[in-house]
């Protein structure tokens, strides 16, 4: 069982920055692919960024060059640095973990990000 707790959301003006963190507990963090998803009102949840156990990273095209995902296996955390934020980045951001051995998946409770124009 893995518990994920996000923090760092809030309200920011367009062009600003926010840093989201996800603290994981309950299992061997290094054995999990970690990702951030977001869901805007009335929209489906979408992948924002993913970092696998070896450090390979994927980004949604809409955030490339603006967002940076990183992980610290010693601290059991994954971070999403968001720069040059746009109103369309508004939504609830969820931390996600997928076990490469267990194949189990887990979600955090979500943190709200609101970007005003």
C-alpha positions as a LaTeX table, in Angstrom:
\begin{tabular}{lrrr}
\hline
Residue & $x$ (\AA) & $y$ (\AA) & $z$ (\AA) \\
\hline
Unk1 & 0.00 & 0.00 & 0.00 \\
Unk2 & 1.26 & 3.47 & $-0.92$ \\
Unk3 & 0.02 & 6.74 & 0.46 \\
Unk4 & 0.52 & 9.89 & $-1.61$ \\
Unk5 & 0.10 & 13.40 & $-0.23$ \\
Unk6 & 0.33 & 16.42 & $-2.51$ \\
Unk7 & 1.11 & 19.96 & $-1.48$ \\
Unk8 & 1.95 & 23.27 & $-3.08$ \\
Unk9 & $-1.15$ & 24.17 & $-5.06$ \\
Unk10 & $-2.72$ & 27.60 & $-4.98$ \\
Unk11 & $-3.71$ & 30.69 & $-6.89$ \\
Unk12 & $-1.22$ & 32.42 & $-9.15$ \\
Unk13 & $-1.34$ & 34.97 & $-11.94$ \\
Unk14 & $-0.56$ & 34.01 & $-15.50$ \\
Unk15 & 3.18 & 33.92 & $-16.04$ \\
Unk16 & 3.84 & 32.94 & $-12.45$ \\
Unk17 & 5.25 & 29.77 & $-10.95$ \\
Unk18 & 4.21 & 27.08 & $-8.52$ \\
Unk19 & 5.97 & 24.06 & $-7.15$ \\
Unk20 & 3.99 & 20.92 & $-6.36$ \\
Unk21 & 5.34 & 18.19 & $-4.13$ \\
Unk22 & 4.13 & 14.67 & $-3.51$ \\
Unk23 & 5.29 & 12.74 & $-0.48$ \\
Unk24 & 5.01 & 8.97 & $-0.70$ \\
Unk25 & 5.00 & 6.47 & 2.10 \\
Unk26 & 4.30 & 2.82 & 2.64 \\
Unk27 & 6.51 & 1.09 & 0.12 \\
Unk28 & 9.81 & 1.16 & $-1.74$ \\
Unk29 & 9.56 & 4.46 & $-3.58$ \\
Unk30 & 12.30 & 3.69 & $-6.08$ \\
Unk31 & 10.22 & 0.83 & $-7.49$ \\
Unk32 & 7.43 & 3.13 & $-8.60$ \\
Unk33 & 6.90 & 5.08 & $-11.76$ \\
Unk34 & 5.70 & 8.50 & $-10.59$ \\
Unk35 & 3.58 & 10.97 & $-12.48$ \\
Unk36 & 1.46 & 14.07 & $-12.24$ \\
Unk37 & $-1.98$ & 14.23 & $-13.82$ \\
Unk38 & $-4.44$ & 17.08 & $-13.91$ \\
Unk39 & $-8.14$ & 17.46 & $-14.39$ \\
Unk40 & $-9.81$ & 20.67 & $-15.43$ \\
Unk41 & $-13.52$ & 21.25 & $-14.78$ \\
Unk42 & $-15.59$ & 19.23 & $-17.22$ \\
Unk43 & $-12.50$ & 17.61 & $-18.71$ \\
Unk44 & $-10.93$ & 14.18 & $-18.49$ \\
Unk45 & $-7.91$ & 13.63 & $-16.33$ \\
Unk46 & $-4.74$ & 13.95 & $-18.40$ \\
Unk47 & $-1.09$ & 13.11 & $-17.97$ \\
Unk48 & 1.12 & 16.12 & $-17.32$ \\
Unk49 & 4.51 & 14.52 & $-16.66$ \\
Unk50 & 5.93 & 11.11 & $-15.80$ \\
Unk51 & 9.27 & 9.97 & $-14.46$ \\
Unk52 & 10.13 & 6.31 & $-14.40$ \\
Unk53 & 12.37 & 4.40 & $-12.03$ \\
Unk54 & 15.44 & 5.00 & $-14.18$ \\
Unk55 & 14.81 & 8.72 & $-14.45$ \\
Unk56 & 13.40 & 8.85 & $-17.97$ \\
Unk57 & 10.85 & 11.62 & $-18.32$ \\
Unk58 & 7.84 & 12.32 & $-20.50$ \\
Unk59 & 5.84 & 15.54 & $-20.70$ \\
Unk60 & 2.54 & 16.47 & $-22.24$ \\
Unk61 & 3.17 & 18.67 & $-25.27$ \\
Unk62 & 1.24 & 21.48 & $-23.61$ \\
Unk63 & 3.73 & 21.78 & $-20.75$ \\
Unk64 & 7.06 & 21.05 & $-22.46$ \\
Unk65 & 9.59 & 23.74 & $-21.74$ \\
Unk66 & 7.56 & 25.12 & $-18.83$ \\
Unk67 & 7.20 & 22.26 & $-16.34$ \\
Unk68 & 9.91 & 20.10 & $-14.80$ \\
Unk69 & 9.33 & 16.84 & $-12.96$ \\
Unk70 & 11.93 & 15.38 & $-10.62$ \\
Unk71 & 12.15 & 12.70 & $-7.97$ \\
Unk72 & 14.19 & 12.19 & $-4.84$ \\
Unk73 & 14.30 & 8.51 & $-3.95$ \\
Unk74 & 16.03 & 9.27 & $-0.66$ \\
Unk75 & 13.22 & 11.60 & 0.44 \\
Unk76 & 10.41 & 9.62 & $-1.24$ \\
Unk77 & 9.20 & 12.71 & $-3.04$ \\
Unk78 & 8.31 & 13.74 & $-6.55$ \\
Unk79 & 8.15 & 17.40 & $-7.50$ \\
Unk80 & 6.58 & 19.33 & $-10.33$ \\
Unk81 & 8.05 & 22.77 & $-10.95$ \\
Unk82 & 5.62 & 24.80 & $-13.02$ \\
Unk83 & 6.80 & 28.01 & $-14.68$ \\
Unk84 & 5.17 & 30.42 & $-17.11$ \\
Unk85 & 1.78 & 29.25 & $-15.97$ \\
Unk86 & $-1.24$ & 29.83 & $-18.19$ \\
Unk87 & $-4.94$ & 29.96 & $-17.35$ \\
Unk88 & $-5.39$ & 26.67 & $-19.18$ \\
Unk89 & $-3.11$ & 25.03 & $-16.61$ \\
Unk90 & $-5.90$ & 25.46 & $-14.06$ \\
Unk91 & $-7.18$ & 22.24 & $-12.55$ \\
Unk92 & $-6.74$ & 19.70 & $-9.83$ \\
Unk93 & $-3.31$ & 18.12 & $-9.94$ \\
Unk94 & $-2.95$ & 14.53 & $-8.81$ \\
Unk95 & 0.12 & 12.57 & $-7.88$ \\
Unk96 & 0.18 & 9.03 & $-9.27$ \\
Unk97 & 2.31 & 5.99 & $-8.54$ \\
Unk98 & 2.57 & 2.76 & $-10.48$ \\
Unk99 & 4.54 & $-0.18$ & $-9.14$ \\
Unk100 & 6.88 & $-1.77$ & $-11.68$ \\
Unk101 & 6.83 & $-5.04$ & $-9.74$ \\
Unk102 & 3.38 & $-5.04$ & $-8.10$ \\
Unk103 & 1.67 & $-3.33$ & $-11.06$ \\
Unk104 & $-0.56$ & $-1.60$ & $-8.51$ \\
Unk105 & $-1.49$ & 2.04 & $-8.96$ \\
Unk106 & $-2.22$ & 4.75 & $-6.44$ \\
Unk107 & $-3.54$ & 8.31 & $-6.50$ \\
Unk108 & $-3.15$ & 11.21 & $-4.17$ \\
Unk109 & $-6.10$ & 13.32 & $-3.08$ \\
Unk110 & $-5.26$ & 16.15 & $-5.46$ \\
Unk111 & $-4.27$ & 19.77 & $-5.05$ \\
Unk112 & $-5.95$ & 22.72 & $-6.73$ \\
Unk113 & $-4.00$ & 24.96 & $-9.07$ \\
Unk114 & $-5.71$ & 28.10 & $-10.31$ \\
Unk115 & $-4.08$ & 30.45 & $-12.80$ \\
Unk116 & $-5.76$ & 33.80 & $-13.26$ \\
Unk117 & $-5.48$ & 35.82 & $-16.44$ \\
\hline
\end{tabular}
